[in-house]
Amino acid sequence: GCIQIHLPILTPTATSSIFTLLCERERERERERRRV
């Protein structure tokens, strides 16, 4: 799953882009699990 967390240190834009990358990785893992 994808969790949206806003860190006070980072700007909302930076935080969203970081979690977007994390979500992409999660999706890739989901695809790998489905293949197996």
N, C-alpha and C positions, 0 to 999 in steps of 0.2 A: 504493500500500500504506500500511498504518498502522504506524508505529514507536512503540513505547512507551519513552520515555526519562525517567528520574527525575532532575530537576535538584536538587542539594543545597540550592540557595537556596530553592526552593519546597517547600511541603508536598506530600505525595503526592496529596492531594485536589485542590489547585490544579493540579498537574502533569497529573493524569489528565483534569481538565476541559478544560485547554488542548489536550491532544492529542486529546480527543474532538472539539473544534471543528475541529482540523486534519484529522481523519479524515473529518468531515462534508464539508469542502471537497474533499477528495480524491475522495469518492464523487460529489459534484456534477460534478467534472471528468470522472470516468469516464462519467457519464451523458451529458454533453455530447459526448464523443468517440463514444459509441455512436450518438447521433442523427445525427452527420455520417458 
